[in-house]
Amino acid sequence: LNFTFGAAPMSIADVEKPLLHHEEEKSSRLLVQIAFAIIGLATSVLWNQLMLCVVVLTQLFGKSALAEAATAQNACCAAAMMVLTFGQRLLPAAQMTGKGRLLLCAASLFAMFSFGFVLASMVYHVDGAHEVFLLVVALNGLCTGMSQNLAASISTIYPGASGALLFGESMSPLVAVVISCITELSLQRNQRFAQAAAWTLVQAQAFVLVALLACLYLWLHGDAAAKPAQTVAECILEGGPAREYVLHRVAQLLCNAVVAFCCCCAWVFLLCTSPFIAEGLCGSKALCSSLLPQRMISISNMAATFGRLMGLKVGTQWLPSLVLESLMLLCFVLLLVFACIGGRLVEASFTAALATGLTMFGGLTLWSNFLLMRNDHSAQKSCGHSVILPCHVTTEVMWLAIQVGSIAGTCLAASL
């Protein structure tokens, strides 16, 4: 049986070929998006899991352990991102094709896989020098920044990959909470906190291992030989219209950068001061003040995920209102935290302290991340893009603002 259009006969197989090709292309695109979602999840799951080990960390290194570790993590993460973004003439990696960057991203993930077992060993044996712990966390932060920056640059090659990467990163805090809750049912119930903390870190490594397999899939089946989109520094060095566009976008994004800075500063400061807040809420009750930080960070991680997912569905808002809201959020967080630390909100029981802490952390984190996503919408919309199909210049500027805000929050917490 043949179909004839004009003088050229066509068989049924010839008619079905474009349809089969379309289905194969659609399936391949979905697998690529899943691979980027897994990579996005893996880049920060270890750090989110480590924060939930706050009970053991405070026993090992004192109440400032979380703030000091967060400072090391965020500072090195920001340094790696800035060097990869702006050090174009210093690094050969900046001129790499997608395959070269993918290889470097996989190497960063493998290093994080190794660091996870080192951290698990330290918390399990409840020993190790403070300086060694901070060094391992700093190296993990360096690899986190490299993997996130490289994955973001590679994602510009594939349709929909940037949105999948963002979704994976958004799910990371929730995955860490799920791992902790499952482990808590068996180990923490018997007060084996060190063993439980170590086991959660080992479980988190499973996602890093799957991410390495995702990198292998992209290497074998993806179009990673292409050149990713230009970075901010490349556009500036190129000169001409590209340089003018970057400078124009940076000027446009100053207010959005302020919003991102305030949101992340408030959120990270809240997380890092959780041991101090717990002590203020619980008073002299030692068991309450040791257990409460982990509960508050858990609800905060859940709220962060839900806040980001909620923000994906919201349209753009008036930019001055976002700036005002972010300043209000920062002031509100500072007011509540210092009120708790000063003992002005002391509660009479663990239940009351838990209710107060969970409400405060859940509400403020939800607000912060919801505002952060609305701000991203505003920033991308201002140049005709979206958070699903982002402008790479806008993404880099906003990432820089987020990292600077995170470092400011950790430094403020470490000074307490």
Phi, psi and chi 1 to 4 in degrees:
 res  aa     phi    psi   chi1   chi2   chi3   chi4
   1 LEU       -  125.3  176.8   63.7      -      -
   2 ASN  -127.1  145.6  -71.1  -36.1      -      -
   3 PHE  -102.2  136.9  -66.0   97.5      -      -
   4 THR  -119.4  122.4  -57.7      -      -      -
   5 PHE  -116.6  108.0  -61.6   91.9      -      -
   6 GLY    69.2 -122.2      -      -      -      -
   7 ALA  -105.3   -1.0      -      -      -      -
   8 ALA  -103.9  113.8      -      -      -      -
   9 PRO   -75.0  145.3   27.7  -33.3      -      -
  10 MET  -132.2  131.1  -65.8 -177.2   66.2      -
  11 SER   -84.1  169.4   65.4      -      -      -
  12 ILE   -61.6  -37.6  -68.5  177.1      -      -
  13 ALA   -61.3  -38.2      -      -      -      -
  14 ASP   -66.8  -36.3  -68.7  -28.1      -      -
  15 VAL   -68.2  -36.5  174.2      -      -      -
  16 GLU   -79.7  -19.1  -70.4  178.7  -16.0      -
  17 LYS   -56.4  -48.5  -83.0 -177.6 -179.2  178.4
  18 PRO   -61.7  -35.5  -21.8   33.5      -      -
  19 LEU   -66.9  -43.7  -62.4  176.9      -      -
  20 LEU   -64.1  -40.6  -67.3  173.9      -      -
  21 HIS   -62.8  -39.3  176.7   72.0      -      -
  22 HIS   -65.1  -41.5  176.0   71.8      -      -
  23 GLU   -66.4  -40.1  -71.0  -61.0  -37.8      -
  24 GLU   -64.7  -40.7  -69.8  175.7   -0.4      -
  25 GLU   -65.6  -40.1 -176.8 -179.9  -11.3      -
  26 LYS   -65.2  -43.1 -173.4  176.0  179.9 -179.3
  27 SER   -64.7  -41.9  176.1      -      -      -
  28 SER   -64.5  -40.4  176.4      -      -      -
  29 ARG   -63.9  -39.1 -176.7  178.3  -60.7  177.8
  30 LEU   -64.3  -42.7  177.4   61.4      -      -
  31 LEU   -64.4  -37.1  -70.7  174.5      -      -
  32 VAL   -64.4  -42.5  166.4      -      -      -
  33 GLN   -64.8  -39.3  -69.0  174.6   -3.6      -
  34 ILE   -63.2  -41.0  -68.0  173.1      -      -
  35 ALA   -60.6  -43.1      -      -      -      -
  36 PHE   -69.9  -34.3  -86.2   97.7      -      -
  37 ALA   -63.3  -41.6      -      -      -      -
  38 ILE   -65.7  -41.5  -66.1  171.0      -      -
  39 ILE   -63.5  -43.0  -67.9  171.7      -      -
  40 GLY   -60.4  -40.9      -      -      -      -
  41 LEU   -63.6  -44.2  170.8   63.8      -      -
  42 ALA   -69.6  -26.6      -      -      -      -
  43 THR   -65.7  -24.6   56.9      -      -      -
  44 SER  -127.9    1.8   55.1      -      -      -
  45 VAL   -67.0  -36.0   67.8      -      -      -
  46 LEU   -64.9  -43.1  177.8   59.2      -      -
  47 TRP   -66.8  -42.0  169.4 -117.8      -      -
  48 ASN   -62.2  -36.1  -78.7  -65.0      -      -
  49 GLN   -70.1  -38.5 -157.8   66.0   63.7      -
  50 LEU   -64.0  -37.2 -176.7   63.2      -      -
  51 MET   -62.7  -31.0  -69.2 -168.5   71.0      -
  52 LEU   -77.6   -4.2  -69.8  171.9      -      -
  53 CYS   -90.2   25.4  -59.2      -      -      -
  54 VAL   -60.3  -31.4   60.1      -      -      -
  55 VAL   -60.2  -47.7  175.6      -      -      -
  56 VAL   -72.5  -39.3  179.7      -      -      -
  57 LEU   -62.8  -40.0  -65.7 -178.9      -      -
  58 THR   -70.4  -31.7   51.2      -      -      -
  59 GLN   -66.7  -37.7  -70.2  175.5   -4.5      -
  60 LEU   -75.5  -48.5  -81.9  169.7      -      -
  61 PHE  -124.7    7.1  -51.9  119.5      -      -
  62 GLY    92.7  176.6      -      -      -      -
  63 LYS   -65.7  -22.9  -69.7 -174.1  -65.2 -177.5
  64 SER   -86.1    2.6  -60.6      -      -      -
  65 ALA   -59.1  -43.4      -      -      -      -
  66 LEU   -66.7  -42.8 -157.7   57.8      -      -
  67 ALA   -65.2  -41.7      -      -      -      -
  68 GLU   -67.0  -41.7  -67.5  170.3   -6.7      -
  69 ALA   -65.7  -40.6      -      -      -      -
  70 ALA   -64.8  -36.3      -      -      -      -
  71 THR   -63.6  -44.8  -58.5      -      -      -
  72 ALA   -63.9  -44.9      -      -      -      -
  73 GLN   -62.4  -52.9  167.2   81.1   15.0      -
  74 ASN   -70.7  -36.5  -69.2  -31.1      -      -
  75 ALA   -65.1  -44.9      -      -      -      -
  76 CYS   -70.6  -35.0  -70.2      -      -      -
  77 CYS   -61.8  -46.3 -179.6      -      -      -
  78 ALA   -65.0  -39.8      -      -      -      -
  79 ALA   -61.8  -43.2      -      -      -      -
  80 ALA   -63.4  -42.6      -      -      -      -
  81 MET   -64.3  -42.0  -73.8 -175.4  171.9      -
  82 MET   -67.7  -39.1  -69.3 -176.5   69.5      -
  83 VAL   -67.2  -43.9  169.6      -      -      -
  84 LEU   -67.9  -29.3  -75.1  172.3      -      -
  85 THR   -84.6  -42.2  -59.0      -      -      -
  86 PHE  -108.9  -14.2  -61.0  105.5      -      -
  87 GLY   -90.2   51.6      -      -      -      -
  88 GLN   -63.3  -37.8  -56.5  -61.5  -46.2      -
  89 ARG   -84.9  -10.8  -69.8 -179.4  173.2  174.0
  90 LEU   -94.4  -29.3  -59.4  176.5      -      -
  91 LEU  -114.3  126.7  -70.3  177.1      -      -
  92 PRO   -63.8  -25.1  -20.5   31.1      -      -
  93 ALA   -61.1  -27.1      -      -      -      -
  94 ALA   -66.5  -26.7      -      -      -      -
  95 GLN   -97.4    5.8  -52.9  -60.4  -30.7      -
  96 MET   -70.7  154.6  -76.8 -177.1  179.3      -
  97 THR   -76.7  179.2   61.8      -      -      -
  98 GLY   -59.1  -36.9      -      -      -      -
  99 LYS   -66.4  -39.2  -91.5 -161.2  169.7  178.5
 100 GLY   -64.7  -42.4      -      -      -      -
 101 ARG   -68.4  -35.9  -63.3 -169.0 -171.9 -166.4
 102 LEU   -63.1  -40.2 -177.1   61.9      -      -
 103 LEU   -63.8  -42.7 -176.9   62.1      -      -
 104 LEU   -67.3  -36.7 -166.5   56.0      -      -
 105 CYS   -63.6  -43.4  179.2      -      -      -
 106 ALA   -63.9  -38.1      -      -      -      -
 107 ALA   -63.6  -38.5      -      -      -      -
 108 SER   -64.8  -42.7  -59.1      -      -      -
 109 LEU   -64.0  -38.9  -71.3  169.9      -      -
 110 PHE   -65.2  -39.4 -176.9   77.2      -      -
 111 ALA   -63.5  -41.3      -      -      -      -
 112 MET   -62.3  -37.0  -69.0  169.3   63.4      -
 113 PHE   -59.4  -40.8 -175.9   73.0      -      -
 114 SER   -70.3  -43.3  -55.8      -      -      -
 115 PHE   -62.3  -32.5  -64.2  144.6      -      -
 116 GLY   -60.4  -40.4      -      -      -      -
 117 PHE   -72.0  -32.8  -72.2  105.8      -      -
 118 VAL   -65.0  -45.1  174.7      -      -      -
 119 LEU   -64.7  -39.9  -68.2  170.2      -      -
 120 ALA   -62.2  -40.1      -      -      -      -
 121 SER   -64.7  -39.3  175.7      -      -      -
 122 MET   -66.3  -44.2  -67.4 -177.5   72.9      -
 123 VAL   -75.8  -26.8  -60.1      -      -      -
 124 TYR   -71.9  -44.0  179.0   70.5      -      -
 125 HIS   -84.2   -5.8  -64.7  -66.4      -      -
 126 VAL    50.0   50.0 -163.2      -      -      -
 127 ASP  -150.5 -175.1   59.6   10.4      -      -
 128 GLY   110.5  143.8      -      -      -      -
 129 ALA   -70.1  145.3      -      -      -      -
 130 HIS   -59.3  -41.5 -168.5 -170.7      -      -
 131 GLU   -64.5  -37.9  -65.6   77.1   10.5      -
 132 VAL   -65.9  -41.9  175.7      -      -      -
 133 PHE   -59.6  -47.4  168.0   72.3      -      -
 134 LEU   -65.9  -33.6  -68.4  179.2      -      -
 135 LEU   -65.3  -43.4  175.7   61.4      -      -
 136 VAL   -65.5  -41.4  175.6      -      -      -
 137 VAL   -63.7  -40.8  171.9      -      -      -
 138 ALA   -63.3  -42.0      -      -      -      -
 139 LEU   -65.0  -37.7  -68.7  172.8      -      -
 140 ASN   -63.9  -39.4  179.1   72.5      -      -
 141 GLY   -63.6  -38.8      -      -      -      -
 142 LEU   -60.8  -45.3 -166.4   68.2      -      -
 143 CYS   -69.3  -34.1  -67.7      -      -      -
 144 THR   -61.9  -47.0  -60.6      -      -      -
 145 GLY   -63.3  -41.0      -      -      -      -
 146 MET   -64.1  -48.6  -71.9  178.6   61.9      -
 147 SER   -65.4  -40.1   58.3      -      -      -
 148 GLN   -67.9  -42.2  -71.9 -177.3  -13.0      -
 149 ASN   -66.6  -45.1 -177.4  -79.6      -      -
 150 LEU   -67.4  -41.7  -68.2  165.9      -      -
 151 ALA   -63.9  -38.5      -      -      -      -
 152 ALA   -65.2  -38.8      -      -      -      -
 153 SER   -70.0  -38.7   66.9      -      -      -
 154 ILE   -66.8  -34.9  -59.8  165.5      -      -
 155 SER   -63.9  -17.5   68.6      -      -      -
 156 THR   -70.3  -13.5   59.7      -      -      -
 157 ILE   -77.7  -32.1  -60.0  171.2      -      -
 158 TYR  -107.6  136.0  -54.0   92.3      -      -
 159 PRO   -64.3  128.7  -20.1   31.0      -      -
 160 GLY    81.0   -5.4      -      -      -      -
 161 ALA   -71.2  -34.0      -      -      -      -
 162 SER   -63.4  -41.9  -64.4      -      -      -
 163 GLY   -66.0  -38.3      -      -      -      -
 164 ALA   -65.2  -39.7      -      -      -      -
 165 LEU   -62.7  -43.9 -172.9   69.7      -      -
 166 LEU   -62.8  -40.8  176.4   63.4      -      -
 167 PHE   -63.1  -43.2  176.3   77.0      -      -
 168 GLY   -61.9  -43.3      -      -      -      -
 169 GLU   -64.0  -34.9  -68.8  172.6   -1.4      -
 170 SER   -68.6  -30.4  -61.0      -      -      -
 171 MET   -81.7  -14.0  -67.0  -59.7  -65.0      -
 172 SER   -58.4  -46.9  178.6      -      -      -
 173 PRO   -60.4  -38.6  -21.9   33.4      -      -
 174 LEU   -67.6  -40.9 -177.3   60.5      -      -
 175 VAL   -61.2  -40.5  168.8      -      -      -
 176 ALA   -61.9  -39.7      -      -      -      -
 177 VAL   -66.2  -42.5  173.3      -      -      -
 178 VAL   -60.0  -44.4  171.7      -      -      -
 179 ILE   -60.6  -44.5  -67.9  174.3      -      -
 180 SER   -64.8  -40.9  -68.3      -      -      -
 181 CYS   -65.1  -41.9  -71.0      -      -      -
 182 ILE   -64.0  -42.7  -67.3  173.1      -      -
 183 THR   -68.6  -36.9  -53.5      -      -      -
 184 GLU   -62.9  -32.0 -175.8  175.7  -19.8      -
 185 LEU   -61.8  -28.7  -66.8  175.0      -      -
 186 SER  -105.9  -43.6   56.5      -      -      -
 187 LEU   -98.3  -47.5  -64.2  176.7      -      -
 188 GLN   -68.5  -22.5  -76.7 -166.4   11.2      -
 189 ARG   -62.1  -29.6 -177.1  177.2  -65.4  176.7
 190 ASN   -95.3   16.9  -60.6  -39.0      -      -
 191 GLN    65.2   23.2  -56.6  -66.2  -53.4      -
 192 ARG   -94.2   69.9  -68.3 -175.8  -72.8  177.3
 193 PHE   -68.5  -40.4  -63.3  110.3      -      -
 194 ALA   -64.9  -44.0      -      -      -      -
 195 GLN   -65.5  -39.7 -174.2  176.8   -9.8      -
 196 ALA   -64.4  -42.7      -      -      -      -
 197 ALA   -63.2  -43.7      -      -      -      -
 198 ALA   -64.1  -40.6      -      -      -      -
 199 TRP   -67.8  -35.4 -178.7 -128.5      -      -
 200 THR   -65.8  -37.9   58.1      -      -      -
 201 LEU   -66.3  -37.9  -69.0  170.9      -      -
 202 VAL   -65.8  -41.8  171.1      -      -      -
 203 GLN   -63.8  -37.7  -68.9  177.6   81.2      -
 204 ALA   -61.5  -28.2      -      -      -      -
 205 GLN   -66.1  -20.7  -64.5  -54.3   87.1      -
 206 ALA   -61.1  -36.6      -      -      -      -
 207 PHE   -70.8  -34.1  -66.4   95.1      -      -
 208 VAL   -66.5  -39.7 -177.2      -      -      -
 209 LEU   -63.5  -42.3 -174.2   60.8      -      -
 210 VAL   -64.5  -35.5  175.1      -      -      -
 211 ALA   -64.1  -35.9      -      -      -      -
 212 LEU   -63.7  -38.9  -72.6  170.1      -      -
 213 LEU   -66.0  -34.8  -63.6  176.9      -      -
 214 ALA   -64.9  -38.9      -      -      -      -
 215 CYS   -63.0  -39.3  -69.7      -      -      -
 216 LEU   -63.9  -40.2  178.9   61.3      -      -
 217 TYR   -62.5  -44.5  171.9   80.5      -      -
 218 LEU   -63.9  -35.6  -67.6  173.9      -      -
 219 TRP   -64.2  -40.7  178.4  -83.2      -      -
 220 LEU   -84.4  -35.1  -64.7  174.9      -      -
 221 HIS  -117.6  -15.0  -59.4  -77.3      -      -
 222 GLY   -86.5  171.4      -      -      -      -
 223 ASP   -95.8   51.7 -174.9   26.9      -      -
 224 ALA   -78.5   -0.8      -      -      -      -
 225 ALA   -76.5  -13.5      -      -      -      -
 226 ALA   -71.7  164.5      -      -      -      -
 227 LYS   -93.0  125.8 -173.8   74.3  168.4   65.5
 228 PRO   -62.9  170.1  -19.6   31.5      -      -
 229 ALA   -62.0  152.2      -      -      -      -
 230 GLN   -66.4  144.7  -73.1 -177.2  -52.2      -
 231 THR   -83.9  174.6   62.9      -      -      -
 232 VAL   -58.4  -46.0  168.7      -      -      -
 233 ALA   -64.5  -39.4      -      -      -      -
 234 GLU   -61.4  -40.2  -75.7  177.7  -48.4      -
 235 CYS   -65.2  -40.0  -67.1      -      -      -
 236 ILE   -67.2  -42.4  -67.3  174.8      -      -
 237 LEU   -67.5  -31.2  -69.1  173.8      -      -
 238 GLU   -67.4  -33.2 -178.4 -179.8  -40.4      -
 239 GLY    75.4 -173.6      -      -      -      -
 240 GLY    68.5 -145.4      -      -      -      -
 241 PRO   -61.1  -34.4  -23.0   33.1      -      -
 242 ALA   -63.4  -44.0      -      -      -      -
 243 ARG   -65.5  -42.4 -178.4  176.4 -177.0  -85.8
 244 GLU   -62.6  -38.5  -68.2  178.3    4.9      -
 245 TYR   -64.1  -44.4  173.9   74.9      -      -
 246 VAL   -61.9  -47.9  167.2      -      -      -
 247 LEU   -63.3  -37.1  -63.3  178.7      -      -
 248 HIS   -65.7  -41.7  175.5   67.0      -      -
 249 ARG   -67.8  -40.0  -75.0  -59.3  -65.7  149.6
 250 VAL   -61.3  -42.5  169.6      -      -      -
 251 ALA   -63.8  -39.1      -      -      -      -
 252 GLN   -67.0  -30.2  -81.4 -174.8  -38.7      -
 253 LEU   -93.5    6.9  -68.4  169.3      -      -
 254 LEU   -59.6  -44.8  -75.6  177.9      -      -
 255 CYS   -67.3  -40.7  -71.1      -      -      -
 256 ASN   -63.2  -36.0  -67.7  107.1      -      -
 257 ALA   -65.9  -37.1      -      -      -      -
 258 VAL   -62.7  -42.4  169.5      -      -      -
 259 VAL   -62.7  -46.9  175.7      -      -      -
 260 ALA   -62.0  -41.1      -      -      -      -
 261 PHE   -60.4  -49.3  173.4   89.2      -      -
 262 CYS   -64.1  -42.7  -68.4      -      -      -
 263 CYS   -61.3  -48.4  -72.7      -      -      -
 264 CYS   -73.4  -35.8  -71.9      -      -      -
 265 CYS   -61.9  -45.8 -178.8      -      -      -
 266 ALA   -65.0  -45.6      -      -      -      -
 267 TRP   -66.7  -48.3  178.4   32.3      -      -
 268 VAL   -67.8  -38.2  172.6      -      -      -
 269 PHE   -61.2  -41.6  175.6   67.7      -      -
 270 LEU   -61.4  -46.1 -177.1   70.5      -      -
 271 LEU   -63.5  -44.9  -68.2  175.1      -      -
 272 CYS   -72.0  -20.6  -67.4      -      -      -
 273 THR   -95.6    8.9   53.1      -      -      -
 274 SER   -56.9  -39.8   56.7      -      -      -
 275 PRO   -63.6  -36.5  -23.5   35.7      -      -
 276 PHE   -70.7  -39.7  -60.6   94.7      -      -
 277 ILE   -64.2  -42.5  -67.1  172.8      -      -
 278 ALA   -61.6  -40.6      -      -      -      -
 279 GLU   -64.5  -38.0 -172.9  177.6   72.6      -
 280 GLY   -68.9  -37.2      -      -      -      -
 281 LEU   -75.8  -36.6  -69.3  175.3      -      -
 282 CYS   -89.7  -17.6  -62.8      -      -      -
 283 GLY    68.8 -123.7      -      -      -      -
 284 SER   -91.8    3.0   58.4      -      -      -
 285 LYS   -80.8  104.6  -58.9  175.7 -178.7   63.4
 286 ALA   -65.9  -44.2      -      -      -      -
 287 LEU   -63.1  -40.4 -178.0   60.9      -      -
 288 CYS   -62.5  -47.6  171.4      -      -      -
 289 SER   -70.7  -20.6   58.2      -      -      -
 290 SER   -85.8  -31.4   65.0      -      -      -
 291 LEU   -89.3  -30.1  -65.8  178.0      -      -
 292 LEU   -62.6  -40.3 -171.6   56.1      -      -
 293 PRO   -57.4  -41.5  -26.0   35.1      -      -
 294 GLN   -64.9  -37.9 -165.7  -96.0   -6.7      -
 295 ARG   -66.2  -41.8  -55.9  -65.4 -167.9  -85.2
 296 MET   -67.9  -39.8  -67.2 -169.9  -63.0      -
 297 ILE   -68.0  -35.6  -66.0  175.5      -      -
 298 SER   -61.7  -48.5  -65.8      -      -      -
 299 ILE   -66.8  -31.1 -162.8   67.0      -      -
 300 SER   -66.4  -42.1  178.2      -      -      -
 301 ASN   -63.1  -41.3  -78.7    1.8      -      -
 302 MET   -63.7  -43.9  -64.8  172.6   63.5      -
 303 ALA   -64.8  -34.0      -      -      -      -
 304 ALA   -63.0  -44.1      -      -      -      -
 305 THR   -64.2  -47.8  -61.5      -      -      -
 306 PHE   -66.2  -36.1  -67.6  131.3      -      -
 307 GLY   -63.5  -41.1      -      -      -      -
 308 ARG   -68.5  -41.1  -66.0  175.2 -168.0  178.6
 309 LEU   -66.6  -38.7  -65.7  178.5      -      -
 310 MET   -63.4  -39.5  -72.2  167.9   54.9      -
 311 GLY   -67.8  -23.1      -      -      -      -
 312 LEU   -66.1  -24.9  -73.4  173.3      -      -
 313 LYS   -96.2   -0.4  -57.7  -63.5 -177.3 -179.1
 314 VAL  -100.0  140.3  176.9      -      -      -
 315 GLY   -77.0 -177.6      -      -      -      -
 316 THR   -73.8  155.8   56.9      -      -      -
 317 GLN  -128.6  169.4  -69.9 -177.7  -76.0      -
 318 TRP   -64.9  124.7 -168.7   41.0      -      -
 319 LEU   -59.4  -45.0 -175.6   55.8      -      -
 320 PRO   -57.6  -33.1  -27.4   36.0      -      -
 321 SER   -68.8  -33.6   69.3      -      -      -
 322 LEU   -67.6  -40.3  -65.3  177.0      -      -
 323 VAL   -63.0  -45.3  175.0      -      -      -
 324 LEU   -63.3  -42.6  179.8   60.8      -      -
 325 GLU   -63.6  -40.3 -173.7  179.1  -12.9      -
 326 SER   -66.4  -38.6   67.2      -      -      -
 327 LEU   -66.2  -38.2  -66.4  173.1      -      -
 328 MET   -64.0  -41.9  -70.9  174.0   57.4      -
 329 LEU   -60.5  -48.0  169.8   65.9      -      -
 330 LEU   -60.9  -45.7 -178.6   57.7      -      -
 331 CYS   -63.6  -39.6  -67.7      -      -      -
 332 PHE   -65.5  -42.2 -160.6   54.9      -      -
 333 VAL   -64.0  -47.3  167.1      -      -      -
 334 LEU   -59.8  -42.3  -67.8  173.5      -      -
 335 LEU   -62.7  -47.8  180.0   65.3      -      -
 336 LEU   -67.7  -42.5  -81.8  178.3      -      -
 337 VAL   -63.0  -47.9  168.4      -      -      -
 338 PHE   -69.6  -27.0  -75.1  113.2      -      -
 339 ALA   -67.6  -40.6      -      -      -      -
 340 CYS   -67.3  -46.8  -68.9      -      -      -
 341 ILE   -63.1  -35.6  -66.2  174.9      -      -
 342 GLY   -75.9   -1.3      -      -      -      -
 343 GLY    79.6   17.2      -      -      -      -
 344 ARG   -82.6   -8.8  -62.5 -178.3 -179.6   88.0
 345 LEU  -123.3   37.3  -61.5  177.0      -      -
 346 VAL   -65.0  132.8  175.4      -      -      -
 347 GLU  -106.4  160.1  -62.8  -69.2  -17.6      -
 348 ALA   -87.7  -21.1      -      -      -      -
 349 SER  -142.4  165.7   65.6      -      -      -
 350 PHE   -64.5  -39.0  174.8   71.0      -      -
 351 THR   -62.0  -44.8  -56.9      -      -      -
 352 ALA   -67.3  -40.6      -      -      -      -
 353 ALA   -64.8  -39.2      -      -      -      -
 354 LEU   -63.7  -44.6 -178.7   64.8      -      -
 355 ALA   -62.2  -42.6      -      -      -      -
 356 THR   -65.6  -46.6  -57.4      -      -      -
 357 GLY   -64.4  -43.9      -      -      -      -
 358 LEU   -66.3  -40.5  -65.7 -173.3      -      -
 359 THR   -63.7  -43.8  -57.9      -      -      -
 360 MET   -66.4  -48.9 -177.3  170.7   68.5      -
 361 PHE   -69.3  -42.8  -89.4   64.7      -      -
 362 GLY   -64.8  -45.8      -      -      -      -
 363 GLY   -66.7  -46.4      -      -      -      -
 364 LEU   -69.9  -36.9  -68.7  173.9      -      -
 365 THR   -69.6  -40.6  -58.5      -      -      -
 366 LEU   -59.8  -45.0 -175.8   70.9      -      -
 367 TRP   -61.4  -46.5 -177.6   10.4      -      -
 368 SER   -61.4  -48.9  172.5      -      -      -
 369 ASN   -74.2  -32.6  -76.4  -92.0      -      -
 370 PHE   -63.8  -42.6 -176.0   51.5      -      -
 371 LEU   -67.3  -38.3  176.0   56.5      -      -
 372 LEU   -61.9  -41.6 -167.1   62.2      -      -
 373 MET   -71.2  -38.5  -72.0  -54.1  -59.3      -
 374 ARG   -63.2  -35.4  -74.5 -176.5  -73.5  143.3
 375 ASN   -67.7  -39.2 -178.0   57.9      -      -
 376 ASP   -62.4  -41.2  -81.3  -12.8      -      -
 377 HIS   -56.9  -46.6  -86.8  -67.0      -      -
 378 SER   -62.9  -42.7  172.4      -      -      -
 379 ALA   -65.8  -44.9      -      -      -      -
 380 GLN   -71.9  -36.6  -64.1  -69.6  -10.4      -
 381 LYS   -65.8  -29.9 -172.4   71.8  173.8  178.8
 382 SER   -65.7  -15.8   64.0      -      -      -
 383 CYS  -120.5   17.9   62.1      -      -      -
 384 GLY    81.8   17.2      -      -      -      -
 385 HIS  -114.5 -173.8  -73.1 -102.4      -      -
 386 SER  -142.3  172.2   68.0      -      -      -
 387 VAL   -70.3  -20.1  -67.7      -      -      -
 388 ILE   -81.2  -41.2  -54.6  -59.3      -      -
 389 LEU  -120.2   78.3  -64.4  171.2      -      -
 390 PRO   -81.3  158.8   30.3  -33.8      -      -
 391 CYS   -81.6  126.4  162.6      -      -      -
 392 HIS   -65.3  -32.9   65.1   93.8      -      -
 393 VAL   -66.5  -45.7  173.0      -      -      -
 394 THR   -61.3  -42.5  -57.4      -      -      -
 395 THR   -60.9  -43.9  -59.5      -      -      -
 396 GLU   -66.2  -41.3  -71.4  179.5    9.4      -
 397 VAL   -65.0  -41.8  173.0      -      -      -
 398 MET   -69.7  -38.1  -62.3  -50.1  -64.0      -
 399 TRP   -61.3  -40.7  -94.8  112.0      -      -
 400 LEU   -62.9  -43.5 -177.9   58.7      -      -
 401 ALA   -63.1  -39.9      -      -      -      -
 402 ILE   -63.5  -44.3  -73.4  171.6      -      -
 403 GLN   -67.3  -40.9  -67.0  -57.2  -40.1      -
 404 VAL   -64.0  -40.8  172.9      -      -      -
 405 GLY   -63.5  -40.5      -      -      -      -
 406 SER   -64.2  -42.7  -61.1      -      -      -
 407 ILE   -64.2  -40.9  -66.2  171.2      -      -
 408 ALA   -61.0  -41.8      -      -      -      -
 409 GLY   -65.0  -41.5      -      -      -      -
 410 THR   -69.8  -39.5   57.0      -      -      -
 411 CYS   -65.1  -39.1  -70.6      -      -      -
 412 LEU   -64.3  -40.1 -176.5   60.5      -      -
 413 ALA   -68.7  -39.3      -      -      -      -
 414 ALA   -67.7  -21.0      -      -      -      -
 415 SER   -79.3   -9.8   66.0      -      -      -
 416 LEU   -72.4      -  -64.3  176.9      -      -
